[in-house]
Amino acid sequence: MPLNITLVAGVASLCLALTGLFVANMLLTMMIGEINRKREAGAGVSYLGFSFPKILRIFGEYRRAYPSGRMHILALAAFATALLGLVSVAVCMRVVPGMIVL
């Protein structure tokens, strides 16, 4: 299999997407820890299971508990980076027509 620029760009984009998802997950877990620190012992947010409504609830509770906190902004930036990487992978695989023709 010859090594061409599309393959290299696709692999780099996949690495960018996976890194963004890993960092976003770490930040989300850190936000859960910060929320649980402010709550009572038995009323904490579970670390297991993620859904879109739960993520929105975590973001909202974090912003209420820490109004000057920046962790939610970093998590959104990491999610955006992952999305950009995934779209770039789709362009490199020609799933989505893109502007690059290599």
C-alpha positions in Angstrom: 0.0 0.0 0.0 1.6 3.2 -1.1 1.9 6.0 1.5 0.1 9.1 0.1 -0.8 12.4 1.6 -4.5 11.5 2.0 -3.6 8.5 4.2 -1.3 10.5 6.4 -3.9 13.3 6.7 -6.5 10.8 7.6 -4.4 9.1 10.3 -3.4 12.5 11.7 -7.1 13.6 11.8 -8.1 10.4 13.5 -5.4 10.9 16.2 -6.7 14.5 16.6 -10.2 13.3 17.1 -9.3 10.6 19.6 -7.1 13.0 21.6 -10.0 15.5 21.7 -12.4 12.8 22.9 -10.0 11.6 25.5 -9.3 15.2 26.9 -13.1 16.0 26.8 -13.8 12.8 28.8 -11.1 13.6 31.3 -12.5 17.1 31.8 -16.0 15.8 32.2 -14.9 13.4 34.8 -13.0 16.2 36.6 -16.2 18.3 36.5 -18.2 15.4 38.1 -15.6 15.3 40.9 -15.9 19.0 41.5 -19.7 18.8 41.6 -19.6 15.8 44.0 -17.2 17.7 46.3 -20.0 20.3 46.8 -22.8 17.8 47.3 -23.7 15.6 50.2 -22.1 12.2 50.5 -25.1 10.1 49.1 -26.3 12.6 46.5 -23.3 12.6 44.1 -23.4 12.4 40.3 -22.4 8.9 39.0 -19.2 8.6 37.1 -20.7 5.8 35.0 -22.9 6.2 31.9 -23.0 9.2 29.7 -25.8 10.6 27.7 -26.5 14.0 26.2 -29.0 15.1 28.9 -26.5 14.0 31.6 -23.7 15.9 30.0 -25.9 19.0 29.8 -26.9 18.6 33.5 -23.2 18.3 34.5 -22.3 21.4 32.5 -25.2 23.3 34.1 -24.4 22.2 37.7 -20.7 22.9 37.2 -21.5 26.5 36.0 -23.8 27.0 39.0 -21.3 25.7 41.5 -18.2 27.4 39.9 -19.3 30.5 38.1 -15.8 31.6 37.4 -14.6 28.1 36.5 -13.2 27.4 33.0 -13.3 23.7 32.9 -16.6 23.6 30.9 -15.1 25.9 28.2 -12.1 23.6 27.9 -14.4 20.6 27.6 -16.4 22.3 24.8 -13.2 23.1 23.0 -12.0 19.5 23.3 -15.4 18.3 21.9 -15.1 20.8 19.0 -11.6 19.6 18.3 -12.8 16.0 18.2 -15.6 16.9 15.9 -13.2 18.7 13.6 -11.0 15.7 13.5 -13.8 13.3 12.7 -15.1 15.6 9.9 -11.6 15.7 8.5 -11.4 11.9 8.6 -14.6 11.7 6.7 -13.3 14.1 4.1 -10.1 12.1 3.7 -12.1 8.9 3.3 -14.3 10.6 0.7 -17.4 10.0 2.7 -18.1 13.7 2.7 -17.0 15.6 -0.4 -14.3 18.0 0.6 -12.2 20.6 -0.9 -9.0 18.6 -1.0 -8.4 16.2 -3.9 -5.2 14.3 -3.4 
